[in-house]
């Protein structure tokens, strides 16, 4: 019985020796974490202030009046006048896809504009451009571009 008690005491003693090295580690961990979290939050704040510019672009709404026939779907306004280099935005407010396609087949063609999507076009030359929707040919409007 005396022999087994002695073995336990000697076995525990060596395992406590490494402990004095741990206290210095705690101070190293605290310093980096507050500094790292503060830096990323400051960067995105500056960016949103640049975006309001597109709101000034002339906008044509593609409209499907509620409780009306598809034949009354339209562009509003039906005619918009801009200078060369001014971006125009078409905003599909309807529930189906439309297009903004120049009648001459060359000046511009949006392709499919999905519901809630937009199409932008910046004319490079002056002229009067009639356009239509390829899906609904009765939808017609005009873009007037002056130099
Ligand atoms: Cu259409």
Boltz pocket constraint, residues with backbone or C-beta under 6 A from the ligand:
constraints:
  - pocket:
      binder: B
      contacts: [[A, 73], [A, 97], [A, 98], [A, 99], [A, 133], [A, 134], [A, 135], [A, 136], [A, 139]]
      max_distance: 6.0
